[in-house]
Amino acid sequence: MSEIIVQKFGGTSVGSVERIDAVADIIKNASQSNKIVVVVSAMAGETNKLVNLAKNFSENPNKREFDALVATGETISSALLAMALHSKGLKAKSYSASQISMRTTDSFSKARILDVDAKKILEVLEEDTIPIITGFQGITETGDVTTLGRGGSDTTAVAIAAQVKAKRCDIYTDVDGIFTTDPKIVPNAKKLDSITMEEMLELAGQGAKVIQTRAVEFANKYNVPVRVLSSFNNGNGTLISLKEDTMENALVSGIASQKNQVKFTLHGVGDIPGTAFKILGPISDADVEVDVIVQNVSVDGKTDFTFTVSSEDQETVNSVIEDIKEDVEYRDLIVNSDIAKVSLVGVGMRSQAGVASRAFKALSEKDVNIQIICTSEIKITMVIDESLVDKAVQVLHEEFELDK
């Protein structure tokens, strides 16, 4: 059997009948030298339409029924794409996630993949048929339809690639690849030919929207090379590689930014063992991902405990903090929803000093105040005022000469 390549097409790539026809040509060309498995998103705008329909009845519709509704978008695009391939003389069949046993947890709208039936997919390939599989969705042990969250089709594609031991997973989008930062913020941002899996994981986690974070986690865990490229323009895109190929890696490879963040500060918390768990444990149980966490130095047995979450989780976190009042004593709760994150990422930081000081100096000279700093081996994240985020990205992009 020829090597398998998984191709995933996003919403803009299949956003119209004309686009679906163009995607069918891409698949046809690729199928001449490899076995192809296809994963599709809903047509651009379709999921939003379904969400709005649901909200006619409630701002917070029943989660089971909500997932059953929004999952239909991918069913439409997979069937249409199969028809387009038929018109070009290729054998293709559309499959829902349930038909290939894409089993997930029962966390509706935030489900996580547990298993995929690779045997079914491989059987279809053996029949010289191209399987067109719905992304973004799965099925629980009890048969309920679930969805994986925004960008979940990326994760579907990488999970399938891992299970069928594909040579590579190609993620087709409406951009030419992965850039040093968002070209909408910095027009002269440079397209990267390659980036390490580790760097991509940090960039995706800090707001780079070109690929879902969990998809990169899957790729890293199961050693699946991933390529991000355009379905609109010819080109090789950007390879997310499993190893560092260059002798001297760039000091900074990219800059990610993320708005729609909320900062919670519990002021005057008792500095005693177990306090952090009493705060973050219930928040985690509510299926909320916490990002930046800072605890200040204790003064007279009291400290400030600060963390950030996505804006969509603000109400949930407010509710949790209200519930834990009896277990966690604090003087004040300070909530700031006018913040954003800017992150510098590069494996070159491991071996070269001075990145942080250069970044802080460049921002200070442009009057960008930093509220929180969080670092790892290859990442520096700064929490700043939301109104300054584009300015900060532009300043840092110029400082580290990422356009060259």
Residue, then its C-alpha position, 0 to 999 in steps of 0.5 A: m500500500s502507498e503511504i497514507i497522508v491525512q488532509k484536513f480542510g478548514g471552513t474557508s477551504v470548503g466555504s462554497v460549492e466552488r471551493i469544494d470543487a477546488v479542494a476535490d482537485i487538490i485531493k485528486n492530485a494527491s491521490q495519484s501518489n498516496k492513499i488519502v484520508v480527508v477530514v473536513s470542517a463545516m462550511a465557513g459560517e455554518t457553525n455560527k448559523l447553527v449556534n444562533l439558531a440554538k440561541n433563539f430558545s436559550e442563551n445557554p441551550n442544553k449541552r447535549e442537544f447543542d452538540a447534536l445540532v452544531a455537529t451537522g455542519e460537518t456532515i453537510s460538507s463531507a457529503l458534498l465533498a464526496m459528491a465532488l470527488h465522484s464527479k471527477g471519477l474518484k471513489a469516495k465515501s463520507y463518514s460521520a465520527s460515529q461511523i468510524s467510532m471516534r470515541t470521546t469523553d462526555s464533556f459536551s462542547k469540550a470533549r476529548i478524543l479517547d479512541v479512533d477505529a483505525k481498522k474501519i478507515l484502513e478497510v475503506l482505503e483498501e477498497d481504493t476509496i477515499p474516506i471523507i470524515t467529519g471533523f470537530q465531533g465524536i461520540t460517547e460510549t452511550g452514543d451521544v454526539t459530542t464536539l471538540g471545541r473551536g478548531g476541533s477538526d485539526t485535532t480530529a485529523v491529527a488523531i486519525a493520522a496517528q491511528v492509521k500511522a500516516k506519513r504526515c497530516d496536512i492542515y489546509t487553511d486560508v493562509d500560506g502557512i505559519f508566520t512569525t506573527d499575525p500578518k493582520i497585526v504586522p503586514n511584513a510578518k514572515k512565513l516560516d518554512s519550518i518550526t519545531m513541534e515544541e515551538m508550535l505548541e507554545l505558540a498555539g497555546q498562547g493564541a496563534k489561531v492557525i492550528q488548535t493547541r490540542a492538535v499539536e499536543f496529539a502530533n507531539k505525543y504520537n510523532v505525527p509530522v504536520r504541515v500547514l498550507s493554503s488551499f487557495n495558493n500553491g506552496n509548501g506551507t510550513l512543516i511542524s517538525l518533530k526535531e530541531d534540524t538547524m544547528e543554531n535556532a533563531l532566538v525568537s521564532g514567533i510572537a503570539s497574542q491573545k485577547n479575550q482574557v480575564k485576570f482574577t486576583l484574590h487579594g489578602v489570601g491566607d498564605i497556608p499550604g493547600t490554598a492554591f488547590k482550594i482555588l484552582g481545584p474547583i475551577s479545574d473541576a468546572d472544566v476551565e483551563v487556567d493559564v498564567i498563575v502568580q502568587n505574590v510574596s507573603v506579608d503578615g501571612k497574607t498574599d495575592f493570588t492571581f490567574t488568567v482565564s479565557s473571557e468565555d469562562q469568566e461567569t463560570v469562574n465567578s460562580v466557582i469563587e462564590d462557591i468556595k468563599e467558606d473554604v478560602e478567605y480573602r479580602d477582595l476579589i479584583v477582576n480585570s477583563d481589559i487584558a491580553k497576553v503577548s508571548l515570545v517563543g523560540v527554542g534559541m532562548r535555551s542557549q542565549a541570554g538577554v531575550a527578556s531584557r531586550a523585550f522589556k526595554a523595547l516595550s518600556e520605550k514605547d510606554v507599554n506597561i507589563q502587568i504580569i510576566c511568566t516564563s518557560e525555557i522557550k517562552i516569555t509571556m507578558v500580560i498587558d492592557e488589551s488596548l496595547v496588544d497590537k502595538a506590543v506585537q509590532v514593537l517586539h517583531e521589529e526589535f527581534e527583526l523577525d521580518k528578516 
